[in-house]
């Protein structure tokens, strides 16, 4: 699932809950790689992970 040529999220803003760890973090990274702007929400700061 690392081939993002089939779609683009450029210009899209996506809210990801649980973005600091685990599945949420993976989803946030995938969205960013596809060109989306990630708004990440989690219980600890991204710098803590």
C-alpha positions in Angstrom: 0.0 0.0 0.0 2.9 2.4 -0.6 1.9 3.3 -4.2 0.0 6.5 -4.0 0.1 7.2 -7.8 -3.6 6.1 -8.1 -4.9 9.1 -6.1 -3.8 12.4 -4.7 -4.8 14.2 -1.5 -3.2 17.4 -2.5 -5.2 20.4 -1.2 -7.1 18.2 1.3 -7.0 18.6 5.1 -7.6 15.4 7.0 -8.1 15.1 10.8 -6.5 12.0 12.2 -7.3 11.0 15.8 -4.7 9.0 17.6 -2.0 10.3 15.2 0.9 10.1 17.7 1.2 6.3 17.8 0.2 3.1 16.2 -2.4 2.8 13.5 -3.3 6.5 13.7 0.4 7.4 13.2 0.6 5.1 10.2 -2.5 6.6 8.7 -1.2 10.2 9.2 2.1 9.3 7.5 0.3 7.7 4.6 -2.0 10.7 4.1 1.1 13.1 4.2 2.9 10.9 1.6 -0.2 11.2 -0.6 0.0 15.0 -0.4 -2.6 15.7 2.2 -2.3 18.1 5.1 -2.6 16.2 8.3 -4.2 17.6 11.4 -3.1 15.2 14.1 -4.8 14.7 17.5 -3.4 12.5 20.2 -3.1 12.3 24.0 0.6 13.1 23.9 2.6 15.5 21.7 4.2 14.1 18.5 7.6 15.1 20.0 7.1 12.6 22.8 7.0 9.6 20.5 
